[in-house]
Amino acid sequence: MKVIAITSCATGIAHTYMAAEAIMNICKQNGHQCKVEKQGALGIEDKLKARDIKEADLIVFANDVGISKAERFKPYKDKIFQTKPHEVIKNPSIIFSNN
Amino acid sequence: MNNIKLADVLLNEMVVLDCEPFTDKNEMLDVMTHKFEDAGFVSNAKAFKKALEYRETLGPTYMGNFVAIPHGKCKEVLKPGIGFCRCKKPFIYESGGESGEVKYIFILAISNNQENDYHLRILATLAGMLAHQNFLELLENASSYEELISGINNL
């Protein structure tokens, strides 16, 4: 399946990037494609394209602070799994809870 | 870590391998913030410690796998830097309402200004590496600062 995710955290450095790696790892282990957009102190990195969002089977929001440009995901609300970066880091497979 | 000089931000004098376990987080922060001041990364160890403590109030920096990454951002950070200590034995680390056994601690000093994107990139890359098992193994097995740095560069 195709997984996309957005990570963000309070300071924009530590959890944002750890959570992104954790999500990519767990997807790789389970044979899923994965793209993660990081919204951190360095701005938006690896920004998801409209096509990524449209084709995604699972959308993971792992954020402590508001997600910028969240309106992009509005039509796909039912695919969103909402969590926190800290939770994903401790237990990455949590992102598949709804599947 | 292509093209990134980790050794620029993770200095020898801020790496402590095989130290005696700390009594608690507070003691660890005292010791490590002074190292940041001595190495010229922060102008005032107390102010930096306050910033670290503030971040602790926002949520846990205990990350599981015996790892903690306390981090602080304040104007007293002159340039972004990383401190690391590996304890001989785990100690109980309480953070943001959670607690767990911690052996490996990365302390990150994050500056307010954005002119240091290069350094922030290193901190971000390092944070990402913590999610990888082979990096954790390196932290356990490195026998010297040089081995740690070259091991990280080869990951």
gemmi code that builds the backbone of each chain (N, CA, C; Angstrom):
import gemmi

chains = {
    "A": [
        ("MET", (0.837, -1.198, 0.000), (0.000, 0.000, 0.000), (0.873, 1.250, 0.000)),
        ("LYS", (0.255, 2.362, -0.317), (0.991, 3.625, -0.341), (0.699, 4.430, 0.922)),
        ("VAL", (1.764, 4.717, 1.634), (1.616, 5.445, 2.888), (2.258, 6.822, 2.728)),
        ("ILE", (1.571, 7.854, 3.180), (2.211, 9.169, 3.261), (2.062, 9.675, 4.692)),
        ("ALA", (2.983, 10.555, 5.086), (2.921, 11.044, 6.464), (3.443, 12.467, 6.542)),
        ("ILE", (2.986, 13.151, 7.568), (3.541, 14.470, 7.905), (4.004, 14.416, 9.345)),
        ("THR", (5.227, 14.883, 9.591), (5.705, 14.929, 10.969), (6.051, 16.371, 11.329)),
        ("SER", (5.758, 16.730, 12.574), (6.153, 18.046, 13.084), (6.218, 17.971, 14.602)),
        ("CYS", (7.014, 18.843, 15.205), (7.118, 18.846, 16.664), (7.437, 20.241, 17.165)),
        ("ALA", (7.472, 20.380, 18.485), (7.595, 21.702, 19.100), (8.864, 22.437, 18.671)),
        ("THR", (10.006, 21.795, 18.774), (11.263, 22.472, 18.440), (11.596, 22.326, 16.953)),
        ("GLY", (10.966, 21.385, 16.313), (11.147, 21.241, 14.869), (12.432, 20.557, 14.454)),
        ("ILE", (13.093, 19.911, 15.386), (14.338, 19.232, 15.034), (14.307, 17.754, 15.416)),
        ("ALA", (14.163, 17.486, 16.671), (14.385, 16.115, 17.117), (13.271, 15.152, 16.707)),
        ("HIS", (12.072, 15.361, 17.256), (10.998, 14.400, 17.031), (10.539, 14.362, 15.575)),
        ("THR", (10.547, 15.510, 14.928), (10.111, 15.567, 13.524), (10.888, 14.562, 12.680)),
        ("TYR", (12.195, 14.548, 12.876), (13.050, 13.726, 12.031), (13.119, 12.274, 12.498)),
        ("MET", (13.058, 12.091, 13.802), (13.041, 10.716, 14.312), (11.765, 10.007, 13.904)),
        ("ALA", (10.647, 10.728, 14.030), (9.360, 10.128, 13.675), (9.326, 9.803, 12.184)),
        ("ALA", (9.885, 10.698, 11.368), (9.907, 10.468, 9.920), (10.674, 9.185, 9.597)),
        ("GLU", (11.828, 9.021, 10.224), (12.632, 7.811, 9.984), (11.904, 6.570, 10.482)),
        ("ALA", (11.272, 6.692, 11.628), (10.564, 5.543, 12.205), (9.442, 5.091, 11.273)),
        ("ILE", (8.736, 6.051, 10.693), (7.629, 5.716, 9.785), (8.178, 5.070, 8.508)),
        ("MET", (9.266, 5.623, 7.987), (9.839, 5.049, 6.766), (10.346, 3.627, 7.010)),
        ("ASN", (10.963, 3.436, 8.158), (11.457, 2.099, 8.530), (10.353, 1.062, 8.567)),
        ("ILE", (9.301, 1.392, 9.288), (8.251, 0.400, 9.498), (7.542, 0.099, 8.178)),
        ("CYS", (7.429, 1.094, 7.318), (6.801, 0.867, 6.018), (7.673, -0.058, 5.168)),
        ("LYS", (8.976, 0.209, 5.199), (9.915, -0.604, 4.440), (9.834, -2.062, 4.906)),
        ("GLN", (9.824, -2.238, 6.229), (9.758, -3.593, 6.791), (8.500, -4.339, 6.368)),
        ("ASN", (7.427, -3.565, 6.146), (6.156, -4.205, 5.792), (5.883, -4.174, 4.289)),
        ("GLY", (6.875, -3.744, 3.537), (6.741, -3.741, 2.087), (5.801, -2.679, 1.527)),
        ("HIS", (5.628, -1.585, 2.278), (4.780, -0.496, 1.795), (5.628, 0.631, 1.211)),
        ("GLN", (5.084, 1.310, 0.216), (5.743, 2.525, -0.271), (5.469, 3.640, 0.721)),
        ("CYS", (6.408, 4.556, 0.839), (6.217, 5.582, 1.858), (6.889, 6.896, 1.494)),
        ("LYS", (6.183, 7.989, 1.731), (6.775, 9.323, 1.598), (6.417, 10.125, 2.835)),
        ("VAL", (7.416, 10.825, 3.371), (7.154, 11.609, 4.576), (7.535, 13.066, 4.346)),
        ("GLU", (6.596, 13.941, 4.623), (6.873, 15.377, 4.567), (7.223, 15.852, 5.975)),
        ("LYS", (8.396, 16.484, 6.106), (8.818, 16.981, 7.395), (8.508, 18.473, 7.481)),
        ("GLN", (7.810, 18.862, 8.538), (7.560, 20.286, 8.774), (8.299, 20.664, 10.039)),
        ("GLY", (9.528, 21.130, 9.870), (10.357, 21.397, 11.041), (11.030, 22.747, 10.978)),
        ("ALA", (12.112, 22.870, 11.742), (12.828, 24.141, 11.834), (13.471, 24.529, 10.501)),
        ("LEU", (13.621, 23.569, 9.605), (14.226, 23.865, 8.307), (13.162, 24.142, 7.250)),
        ("GLY", (11.930, 24.359, 7.691), (10.833, 24.591, 6.748), (10.187, 23.278, 6.341)),
        ("ILE", (9.460, 23.310, 5.237), (8.817, 22.081, 4.759), (9.799, 21.343, 3.861)),
        ("GLU", (10.045, 20.078, 4.193), (10.968, 19.279, 3.384), (10.245, 18.070, 2.818)),
        ("ASP", (10.658, 17.667, 1.618), (10.043, 16.533, 0.924), (8.532, 16.700, 0.839)),
        ("LYS", (8.149, 17.882, 0.414), (6.720, 18.218, 0.350), (5.953, 17.208, -0.506)),
        ("LEU", (4.820, 16.772, 0.031), (3.989, 15.809, -0.685), (3.332, 16.483, -1.876)),
        ("LYS", (3.298, 15.780, -2.970), (2.655, 16.318, -4.171), (1.176, 15.944, -4.142)),
        ("ALA", (0.388, 16.706, -4.892), (-1.058, 16.448, -4.959), (-1.303, 14.990, -5.330)),
        ("ARG", (-0.463, 14.488, -6.204), (-0.616, 13.105, -6.655), (-0.345, 12.106, -5.521)),
        ("ASP", (0.681, 12.384, -4.711), (0.982, 11.510, -3.564), (-0.232, 11.420, -2.643)),
        ("ILE", (-0.835, 12.574, -2.425), (-1.964, 12.646, -1.486), (-3.167, 11.901, -2.062)),
        ("LYS", (-3.383, 12.100, -3.333), (-4.533, 11.477, -4.002), (-4.403, 9.951, -4.019)),
        ("GLU", (-3.197, 9.482, -4.234), (-3.000, 8.037, -4.397), (-2.776, 7.285, -3.085)),
        ("ALA", (-2.646, 8.029, -1.994), (-2.300, 7.389, -0.723), (-3.422, 6.485, -0.215)),
        ("ASP", (-3.011, 5.340, 0.350), (-3.974, 4.458, 1.001), (-4.101, 4.800, 2.480)),
        ("LEU", (-3.002, 5.341, 3.002), (-2.990, 5.704, 4.423), (-2.247, 7.030, 4.587)),
        ("ILE", (-2.858, 7.944, 5.327), (-2.237, 9.246, 5.591), (-1.992, 9.347, 7.093)),
        ("VAL", (-0.731, 9.517, 7.467), (-0.398, 9.580, 8.893), (-0.043, 11.021, 9.259)),
        ("PHE", (-0.721, 11.563, 10.251), (-0.352, 12.857, 10.823), (0.318, 12.584, 12.161)),
        ("ALA", (1.599, 12.828, 12.240), (2.304, 12.664, 13.524), (2.807, 14.045, 13.913)),
        ("ASN", (1.951, 14.815, 14.566), (2.305, 16.212, 14.837), (1.962, 16.656, 16.250)),
        ("ASP", (2.829, 17.524, 16.778), (2.572, 18.172, 18.075), (2.057, 19.586, 17.851)),
        ("VAL", (2.476, 20.174, 16.753), (2.023, 21.536, 16.431), (1.209, 21.460, 15.139)),
        ("GLY", (0.453, 22.519, 14.869), (-0.445, 22.529, 13.710), (0.272, 22.180, 12.410)),
        ("ILE", (-0.449, 21.511, 11.522), (0.129, 21.142, 10.230), (-0.109, 22.278, 9.250)),
        ("SER", (0.936, 22.673, 8.553), (0.732, 23.759, 7.604), (0.231, 23.189, 6.278)),
        ("LYS", (-0.616, 23.947, 5.661), (-1.284, 23.546, 4.409), (-2.105, 22.260, 4.598)),
        ("ALA", (-2.808, 22.186, 5.717), (-3.600, 20.986, 6.027), (-4.794, 20.835, 5.081)),
        ("GLU", (-5.178, 21.942, 4.437), (-6.352, 21.888, 3.542), (-6.150, 20.896, 2.387)),
        ("ARG", (-4.901, 20.586, 2.095), (-4.604, 19.629, 1.021), (-5.243, 18.268, 1.274)),
        ("PHE", (-5.448, 17.966, 2.568), (-5.883, 16.614, 2.939), (-7.378, 16.507, 3.178)),
        ("LYS", (-8.045, 17.635, 3.082), (-9.465, 17.696, 3.423), (-10.311, 16.631, 2.711)),
        ("PRO", (-10.139, 16.440, 1.403), (-10.984, 15.444, 0.728), (-10.689, 13.996, 1.156)),
        ("TYR", (-9.613, 13.783, 1.880), (-9.200, 12.400, 2.188), (-9.226, 12.110, 3.689)),
        ("LYS", (-10.097, 12.833, 4.368), (-10.178, 12.777, 5.835), (-10.229, 11.359, 6.390)),
        ("ASP", (-10.995, 10.505, 5.728), (-11.206, 9.156, 6.274), (-9.958, 8.271, 6.158)),
        ("LYS", (-8.943, 8.743, 5.475), (-7.703, 7.960, 5.367), (-6.663, 8.393, 6.398)),
        ("ILE", (-7.001, 9.431, 7.159), (-6.001, 10.004, 8.069), (-5.940, 9.238, 9.390)),
        ("PHE", (-4.726, 8.878, 9.770), (-4.505, 8.336, 11.114), (-3.759, 9.400, 11.902)),
        ("GLN", (-4.378, 9.876, 12.977), (-3.799, 10.968, 13.751), (-3.019, 10.412, 14.939)),
        ("THR", (-1.761, 10.827, 15.058), (-0.973, 10.395, 16.217), (0.016, 11.489, 16.586)),
        ("LYS", (0.943, 11.151, 17.476), (1.966, 12.107, 17.926), (3.334, 11.552, 17.551)),
        ("PRO", (4.297, 12.416, 17.272), (5.626, 11.918, 16.908), (6.207, 10.972, 17.966)),
        ("HIS", (5.992, 11.339, 19.216), (6.541, 10.523, 20.303), (5.977, 9.102, 20.267)),
        ("GLU", (4.694, 8.988, 19.985), (4.041, 7.672, 19.946), (4.608, 6.825, 18.805)),
        ("VAL", (4.813, 7.463, 17.667), (5.329, 6.758, 16.484), (6.756, 6.263, 16.729)),
        ("ILE", (7.536, 7.082, 17.420), (8.926, 6.714, 17.674), (8.978, 5.497, 18.592)),
        ("LYS", (8.126, 5.510, 19.605), (8.139, 4.401, 20.562), (7.543, 3.134, 19.967)),
        ("ASN", (6.525, 3.300, 19.152), (5.824, 2.141, 18.605), (5.379, 2.416, 17.170)),
        ("PRO", (6.317, 2.279, 16.217), (6.025, 2.678, 14.837), (4.816, 1.981, 14.212)),
        ("SER", (4.573, 0.710, 14.601), (3.481, -0.005, 13.929), (2.106, 0.524, 14.326)),
        ("ILE", (2.088, 1.476, 15.244), (0.831, 2.114, 15.634), (0.121, 2.715, 14.417)),
        ("ILE", (0.899, 3.086, 13.407), (0.286, 3.746, 12.241), (-0.658, 2.822, 11.469)),
        ("PHE", (-0.528, 1.528, 11.698), (-1.413, 0.580, 11.000), (-2.620, 0.189, 11.840)),
        ("SER", (-2.833, 0.871, 12.944), (-3.912, 0.509, 13.879), (-5.276, 0.414, 13.220)),
        ("ASN", (-5.525, 1.254, 12.227), (-6.857, 1.276, 11.616), (-7.001, 0.315, 10.443)),
        ("ASN", (-5.893, -0.335, 10.073), (-5.955, -1.173, 8.865), (-6.187, -2.643, 9.193)),
    ],
    "B": [
        ("MET", (25.886, 10.041, 6.161), (25.810, 11.498, 6.358), (26.726, 12.199, 5.356)),
        ("ASN", (26.297, 12.190, 4.136), (27.115, 12.755, 3.066), (27.353, 14.249, 3.255)),
        ("ASN", (28.564, 14.655, 3.023), (28.927, 16.067, 3.014), (28.651, 16.782, 4.337)),
        ("ILE", (28.361, 16.020, 5.325), (28.078, 16.676, 6.594), (29.165, 16.324, 7.588)),
        ("LYS", (29.719, 17.361, 8.181), (30.782, 17.095, 9.132), (30.221, 17.060, 10.536)),
        ("LEU", (29.896, 15.869, 10.954), (29.338, 15.698, 12.281), (30.312, 16.202, 13.342)),
        ("ALA", (31.603, 16.013, 13.068), (32.613, 16.407, 14.045), (32.595, 17.916, 14.317)),
        ("ASP", (31.980, 18.690, 13.417), (31.852, 20.139, 13.645), (30.916, 20.449, 14.805)),
        ("VAL", (29.944, 19.609, 15.009), (28.956, 19.909, 16.048), (29.025, 18.950, 17.238)),
        ("LEU", (29.579, 17.751, 16.987), (29.720, 16.791, 18.083), (31.205, 16.754, 18.437)),
        ("LEU", (31.579, 17.630, 19.349), (33.001, 17.793, 19.660), (33.474, 16.749, 20.668)),
        ("ASN", (34.730, 16.439, 20.550), (35.361, 15.480, 21.456), (35.095, 15.816, 22.929)),
        ("GLU", (35.233, 17.115, 23.259), (35.082, 17.489, 24.676), (33.632, 17.424, 25.162)),
        ("MET", (32.690, 17.197, 24.235), (31.301, 17.067, 24.668), (30.797, 15.631, 24.572)),
        ("VAL", (31.727, 14.712, 24.375), (31.362, 13.300, 24.324), (31.958, 12.590, 25.534)),
        ("VAL", (31.111, 11.946, 26.289), (31.570, 11.208, 27.458), (31.167, 9.743, 27.287)),
        ("LEU", (32.166, 8.891, 27.140), (31.863, 7.465, 26.993), (32.109, 6.766, 28.331)),
        ("ASP", (31.189, 5.899, 28.671), (31.316, 5.108, 29.892), (31.451, 5.933, 31.157)),
        ("CYS", (30.518, 6.873, 31.320), (30.531, 7.617, 32.584), (29.696, 6.862, 33.614)),
        ("GLU", (29.914, 7.201, 34.860), (29.114, 6.608, 35.925), (27.677, 7.089, 35.732)),
        ("PRO", (26.697, 6.220, 36.028), (25.308, 6.662, 35.841), (24.988, 7.872, 36.706)),
        ("PHE", (24.166, 8.768, 36.199), (23.778, 9.943, 36.975), (22.689, 9.550, 37.961)),
        ("THR", (22.563, 10.335, 39.024), (21.475, 10.086, 39.975), (20.139, 10.330, 39.282)),
        ("ASP", (20.084, 11.414, 38.536), (18.843, 11.740, 37.839), (19.146, 12.682, 36.674)),
        ("LYS", (18.079, 13.078, 36.006), (18.206, 13.936, 34.835), (18.849, 15.276, 35.203)),
        ("ASN", (18.434, 15.807, 36.350), (18.939, 17.108, 36.763), (20.462, 17.136, 36.865)),
        ("GLU", (21.015, 16.116, 37.466), (22.474, 16.040, 37.606), (23.142, 15.958, 36.226)),
        ("MET", (22.545, 15.155, 35.363), (23.091, 14.998, 34.015), (23.082, 16.335, 33.278)),
        ("LEU", (21.968, 17.061, 33.396), (21.870, 18.346, 32.698), (22.898, 19.345, 33.233)),
        ("ASP", (23.103, 19.323, 34.552), (24.118, 20.206, 35.141), (25.496, 19.954, 34.534)),
        ("VAL", (25.860, 18.691, 34.499), (27.186, 18.323, 33.993), (27.319, 18.690, 32.512)),
        ("MET", (26.314, 18.307, 31.743), (26.426, 18.478, 30.296), (26.307, 19.940, 29.855)),
        ("THR", (25.453, 20.714, 30.522), (25.325, 22.123, 30.097), (26.633, 22.871, 30.333)),
        ("HIS", (27.358, 22.488, 31.371), (28.656, 23.135, 31.597), (29.659, 22.780, 30.507)),
        ("LYS", (29.550, 21.575, 29.997), (30.428, 21.196, 28.881), (30.146, 22.062, 27.654)),
        ("PHE", (28.871, 22.347, 27.430), (28.506, 23.217, 26.298), (29.101, 24.618, 26.486)),
        ("GLU", (29.048, 25.089, 27.716), (29.590, 26.434, 27.973), (31.113, 26.422, 27.786)),
        ("ASP", (31.755, 25.410, 28.355), (33.221, 25.334, 28.257), (33.680, 25.217, 26.800)),
        ("ALA", (32.890, 24.544, 25.982), (33.283, 24.344, 24.580), (32.876, 25.524, 23.693)),
        ("GLY", (32.213, 26.520, 24.297), (31.875, 27.724, 23.536), (30.617, 27.620, 22.689)),
        ("PHE", (29.779, 26.631, 22.958), (28.534, 26.511, 22.192), (27.406, 27.341, 22.806)),
        ("VAL", (27.463, 27.492, 24.123), (26.477, 28.364, 24.764), (27.220, 29.375, 25.638)),
        ("SER", (26.614, 30.580, 25.771), (27.289, 31.617, 26.543), (27.031, 31.453, 28.029)),
        ("ASN", (25.965, 30.730, 28.372), (25.597, 30.612, 29.768), (24.929, 29.259, 30.024)),
        ("ALA", (25.616, 28.434, 30.804), (25.135, 27.063, 31.030), (23.771, 27.054, 31.717)),
        ("LYS", (23.566, 27.991, 32.657), (22.300, 28.036, 33.399), (21.127, 28.359, 32.485)),
        ("ALA", (21.337, 29.325, 31.611), (20.264, 29.722, 30.689), (19.937, 28.565, 29.748)),
        ("PHE", (20.957, 27.872, 29.323), (20.732, 26.727, 28.428), (19.984, 25.619, 29.173)),
        ("LYS", (20.353, 25.420, 30.428), (19.658, 24.399, 31.218), (18.173, 24.754, 31.367)),
        ("LYS", (17.913, 26.050, 31.553), (16.514, 26.506, 31.644), (15.749, 26.177, 30.370)),
        ("ALA", (16.407, 26.397, 29.231), (15.762, 26.114, 27.940), (15.480, 24.616, 27.799)),
        ("LEU", (16.420, 23.806, 28.267), (16.225, 22.348, 28.232), (15.051, 21.949, 29.128)),
        ("GLU", (15.011, 22.577, 30.304), (13.933, 22.254, 31.247), (12.584, 22.698, 30.701)),
        ("TYR", (12.570, 23.836, 30.014), (11.323, 24.300, 29.402), (10.822, 23.275, 28.381)),
        ("ARG", (11.744, 22.779, 27.561), (11.353, 21.788, 26.555), (10.785, 20.525, 27.211)),
        ("GLU", (11.338, 20.181, 28.373), (10.849, 18.999, 29.094), (9.378, 19.159, 29.483)),
        ("THR", (8.951, 20.420, 29.723), (7.560, 20.637, 30.127), (6.602, 20.428, 28.953)),
        ("LEU", (7.115, 20.452, 27.733), (6.244, 20.322, 26.548), (5.942, 18.866, 26.208)),
        ("GLY", (6.775, 17.960, 26.700), (6.547, 16.550, 26.381), (7.826, 15.769, 26.586)),
        ("PRO", (7.691, 14.432, 26.619), (8.845, 13.589, 26.949), (9.969, 13.652, 25.909)),
        ("THR", (11.199, 13.639, 26.395), (12.355, 13.511, 25.503), (13.011, 12.144, 25.695)),
        ("TYR", (12.338, 11.310, 26.481), (12.765, 9.911, 26.602), (12.205, 9.186, 25.381)),
        ("MET", (13.085, 8.487, 24.638), (12.661, 7.967, 23.355), (12.567, 6.441, 23.297)),
        ("GLY", (12.699, 5.775, 24.410), (12.743, 4.315, 24.385), (14.130, 3.856, 23.969)),
        ("ASN", (14.366, 2.547, 23.963), (15.679, 2.008, 23.567), (16.852, 2.586, 24.363)),
        ("PHE", (16.614, 2.967, 25.601), (17.657, 3.545, 26.473), (18.174, 4.905, 25.987)),
        ("VAL", (17.404, 5.542, 25.125), (17.870, 6.807, 24.550), (17.026, 7.979, 25.050)),
        ("ALA", (17.699, 9.095, 25.337), (16.991, 10.346, 25.616), (17.631, 11.455, 24.798)),
        ("ILE", (16.802, 12.376, 24.331), (17.362, 13.513, 23.595), (16.808, 14.844, 24.104)),
        ("PRO", (17.258, 15.244, 25.299), (16.860, 16.570, 25.759), (17.402, 17.620, 24.788)),
        ("HIS", (16.608, 18.623, 24.488), (17.102, 19.658, 23.584), (16.531, 21.011, 23.957)),
        ("GLY", (17.304, 22.032, 23.712), (16.874, 23.360, 24.107), (17.256, 24.389, 23.068)),
        ("LYS", (16.405, 25.417, 23.015), (16.608, 26.496, 22.043), (16.546, 27.802, 22.811)),
        ("CYS", (17.580, 28.617, 22.723), (17.545, 29.911, 23.407), (18.613, 30.820, 22.813)),
        ("LYS", (18.535, 32.108, 23.171), (19.464, 33.060, 22.562), (20.892, 32.854, 23.060)),
        ("GLU", (21.030, 32.172, 24.173), (22.378, 31.904, 24.705), (23.120, 30.823, 23.928)),
        ("VAL", (22.420, 30.155, 23.005), (23.111, 29.181, 22.153), (23.847, 29.961, 21.062)),
        ("LEU", (25.174, 29.915, 21.109), (25.982, 30.701, 20.168), (26.066, 29.996, 18.814)),
        ("LYS", (26.195, 28.688, 18.862), (26.133, 27.889, 17.634), (25.591, 26.520, 18.001)),
        ("PRO", (24.833, 25.915, 17.067), (24.197, 24.640, 17.396), (25.243, 23.545, 17.646)),
        ("GLY", (24.970, 22.754, 18.653), (25.922, 21.693, 18.974), (25.246, 20.502, 19.624)),
        ("ILE", (26.005, 19.419, 19.691), (25.488, 18.181, 20.254), (26.440, 17.672, 21.332)),
        ("GLY", (25.895, 17.229, 22.441), (26.683, 16.535, 23.449), (26.167, 15.107, 23.545)),
        ("PHE", (27.057, 14.191, 23.868), (26.620, 12.799, 23.994), (27.239, 12.184, 25.224)),
        ("CYS", (26.463, 11.470, 25.993), (27.103, 10.628, 26.997), (26.503, 9.241, 27.032)),
        ("ARG", (27.396, 8.307, 27.256), (27.010, 6.903, 27.394), (27.346, 6.498, 28.818)),
        ("CYS", (26.329, 6.051, 29.529), (26.553, 5.666, 30.926), (26.880, 4.180, 31.000)),
        ("LYS", (27.663, 3.834, 32.012), (28.023, 2.421, 32.209), (26.792, 1.578, 32.490)),
        ("LYS", (25.873, 2.184, 33.236), (24.626, 1.492, 33.572), (23.479, 2.480, 33.376)),
        ("PRO", (22.302, 1.965, 33.066), (21.163, 2.873, 32.887), (20.762, 3.570, 34.191)),
        ("PHE", (20.205, 4.759, 34.076), (19.577, 5.411, 35.229), (18.156, 5.798, 34.825)),
        ("ILE", (17.335, 6.048, 35.836), (15.932, 6.379, 35.555), (15.830, 7.842, 35.139)),
        ("TYR", (15.262, 8.024, 33.971), (15.140, 9.353, 33.376), (13.659, 9.702, 33.353)),
        ("GLU", (13.314, 10.765, 34.048), (11.913, 11.193, 34.077), (11.751, 12.392, 33.168)),
        ("SER", (10.724, 12.324, 32.349), (10.580, 13.369, 31.340), (9.134, 13.482, 30.887)),
        ("GLY", (8.593, 14.672, 31.031), (7.237, 14.935, 30.519), (6.207, 13.911, 30.942)),
        ("GLY", (6.262, 13.470, 32.191), (5.251, 12.533, 32.690), (5.565, 11.077, 32.380)),
        ("GLU", (6.686, 10.819, 31.704), (7.091, 9.439, 31.442), (8.409, 9.190, 32.145)),
        ("SER", (8.720, 7.930, 32.353), (10.068, 7.656, 32.813), (10.528, 6.322, 32.285)),
        ("GLY", (11.837, 6.199, 32.153), (12.381, 4.959, 31.642), (13.874, 4.911, 31.898)),
        ("GLU", (14.459, 3.747, 31.658), (15.894, 3.592, 31.854), (16.636, 4.169, 30.656)),
        ("VAL", (17.635, 4.978, 30.949), (18.386, 5.655, 29.902), (19.877, 5.403, 30.079)),
        ("LYS", (20.530, 5.116, 28.969), (21.972, 4.891, 28.967), (22.683, 5.837, 28.012)),
        ("TYR", (21.975, 6.192, 26.939), (22.560, 7.042, 25.893), (21.807, 8.360, 25.855)),
        ("ILE", (22.539, 9.452, 26.029), (21.883, 10.749, 26.039), (22.531, 11.661, 25.011)),
        ("PHE", (21.707, 12.176, 24.124), (22.145, 13.226, 23.208), (21.512, 14.523, 23.661)),
        ("ILE", (22.334, 15.525, 23.884), (21.796, 16.837, 24.245), (22.016, 17.756, 23.053)),
        ("LEU", (20.946, 18.367, 22.588), (21.065, 19.232, 21.420), (20.886, 20.688, 21.834)),
        ("ALA", (21.795, 21.538, 21.369), (21.656, 22.982, 21.567), (21.238, 23.572, 20.228)),
        ("ILE", (20.075, 24.202, 20.220), (19.521, 24.726, 18.970), (19.494, 26.252, 19.067)),
        ("SER", (20.007, 26.906, 18.055), (20.071, 28.363, 18.109), (18.789, 28.977, 17.577)),
        ("ASN", (18.536, 30.221, 17.994), (17.329, 30.921, 17.565), (17.380, 31.362, 16.119)),
        ("ASN", (18.574, 31.790, 15.679), (18.610, 32.347, 14.325), (18.684, 31.244, 13.279)),
        ("GLN", (18.264, 31.582, 12.106), (18.157, 30.597, 11.037), (19.391, 30.583, 10.141)),
        ("GLU", (20.432, 31.319, 10.548), (21.632, 31.348, 9.716), (22.398, 30.035, 9.816)),
        ("ASN", (21.955, 29.213, 10.736), (22.707, 27.993, 10.991), (22.037, 26.755, 10.411)),
        ("ASP", (21.403, 26.921, 9.273), (20.705, 25.802, 8.661), (21.586, 24.562, 8.500)),
        ("TYR", (22.840, 24.819, 8.186), (23.779, 23.721, 7.990), (23.904, 22.881, 9.262)),
        ("HIS", (24.019, 23.591, 10.377), (24.133, 22.882, 11.647), (22.816, 22.217, 12.050)),
        ("LEU", (21.726, 22.934, 11.793), (20.418, 22.357, 12.110), (20.208, 21.071, 11.320)),
        ("ARG", (20.700, 21.093, 10.098), (20.596, 19.902, 9.239), (21.303, 18.709, 9.890)),
        ("ILE", (22.436, 18.973, 10.488), (23.184, 17.898, 11.148), (22.392, 17.356, 12.340)),
        ("LEU", (21.839, 18.291, 13.117), (21.046, 17.854, 14.274), (19.855, 17.008, 13.800)),
        ("ALA", (19.219, 17.465, 12.730), (18.049, 16.754, 12.206), (18.446, 15.360, 11.713)),
        ("THR", (19.580, 15.295, 11.030), (20.045, 14.008, 10.506), (20.344, 13.047, 11.643)),
        ("LEU", (20.994, 13.582, 12.669), (21.319, 12.757, 13.814), (20.045, 12.221, 14.479)),
        ("ALA", (19.047, 13.096, 14.621), (17.781, 12.675, 15.228), (17.171, 11.535, 14.416)),
        ("GLY", (17.243, 11.656, 13.105), (16.705, 10.607, 12.236), (17.431, 9.287, 12.431)),
        ("MET", (18.742, 9.383, 12.638), (19.548, 8.158, 12.787), (19.181, 7.359, 14.033)),
        ("LEU", (18.677, 8.068, 15.027), (18.323, 7.389, 16.278), (17.216, 6.369, 16.093)),
        ("ALA", (16.511, 6.462, 14.983), (15.440, 5.497, 14.735), (15.988, 4.201, 14.123)),
        ("HIS", (17.295, 4.143, 13.901), (17.890, 2.968, 13.247), (18.668, 2.103, 14.219)),
        ("GLN", (18.414, 0.802, 14.140), (19.035, -0.146, 15.044), (20.563, -0.154, 14.927)),
        ("ASN", (21.081, -0.048, 13.701), (22.545, -0.121, 13.558), (23.248, 1.080, 14.184)),
        ("PHE", (22.536, 2.191, 14.246), (23.098, 3.362, 14.918), (23.160, 3.131, 16.431)),
        ("LEU", (22.110, 2.523, 16.956), (22.088, 2.231, 18.394), (23.198, 1.241, 18.760)),
        ("GLU", (23.448, 0.300, 17.859), (24.530, -0.660, 18.117), (25.887, 0.030, 18.132)),
        ("LEU", (26.040, 0.995, 17.225), (27.282, 1.753, 17.185), (27.493, 2.523, 18.497)),
        ("LEU", (26.411, 3.104, 18.998), (26.503, 3.858, 20.253), (26.976, 2.959, 21.391)),
        ("GLU", (26.516, 1.717, 21.364), (26.890, 0.780, 22.415), (28.341, 0.330, 22.275)),
        ("ASN", (28.778, 0.147, 21.029), (30.060, -0.520, 20.814), (31.260, 0.392, 20.578)),
        ("ALA", (31.028, 1.645, 20.235), (32.163, 2.530, 19.932), (33.080, 2.622, 21.148)),
        ("SER", (34.377, 2.437, 20.913), (35.278, 2.448, 22.063), (35.995, 3.786, 22.216)),
        ("SER", (35.843, 4.669, 21.240), (36.463, 5.987, 21.356), (35.659, 7.003, 20.564)),
        ("TYR", (35.986, 8.269, 20.798), (35.333, 9.353, 20.061), (35.547, 9.173, 18.561)),
        ("GLU", (36.765, 8.856, 18.179), (37.092, 8.700, 16.754), (36.271, 7.576, 16.128)),
        ("GLU", (36.135, 6.498, 16.876), (35.372, 5.361, 16.358), (33.894, 5.728, 16.205)),
        ("LEU", (33.422, 6.520, 17.131), (32.029, 6.960, 17.076), (31.796, 7.805, 15.824)),
        ("ILE", (32.658, 8.790, 15.617), (32.503, 9.703, 14.474), (32.653, 8.943, 13.150)),
        ("SER", (33.686, 8.122, 13.048), (33.885, 7.436, 11.771), (32.769, 6.415, 11.544)),
        ("GLY", (32.301, 5.805, 12.622), (31.186, 4.867, 12.499), (29.938, 5.561, 11.985)),
        ("ILE", (29.662, 6.745, 12.515), (28.475, 7.491, 12.088), (28.626, 7.898, 10.622)),
        ("ASN", (29.813, 8.359, 10.260), (30.025, 8.786, 8.875), (29.911, 7.636, 7.887)),
        ("ASN", (30.119, 6.414, 8.376), (30.057, 5.256, 7.483), (28.682, 4.598, 7.431)),
        ("LEU", (27.754, 5.076, 8.223), (26.429, 4.444, 8.246), (25.696, 4.686, 6.932)),
    ],
}
model = gemmi.Model(1)
for chain_id, residues in chains.items():
    chain = gemmi.Chain(chain_id)
    for i, (resn, *xyz) in enumerate(residues, 1):
        res = gemmi.Residue()
        res.name, res.seqid = resn, gemmi.SeqId(i, " ")
        for name, pos in zip(("N", "CA", "C"), xyz):
            atom = gemmi.Atom()
            atom.name, atom.element = name, gemmi.Element(name[0])
            atom.pos, atom.b_iso = gemmi.Position(*pos), 0.0
            res.add_atom(atom)
        chain.add_residue(res)
    model.add_chain(chain)
structure = gemmi.Structure()
structure.add_model(model)
structure.setup_entities()
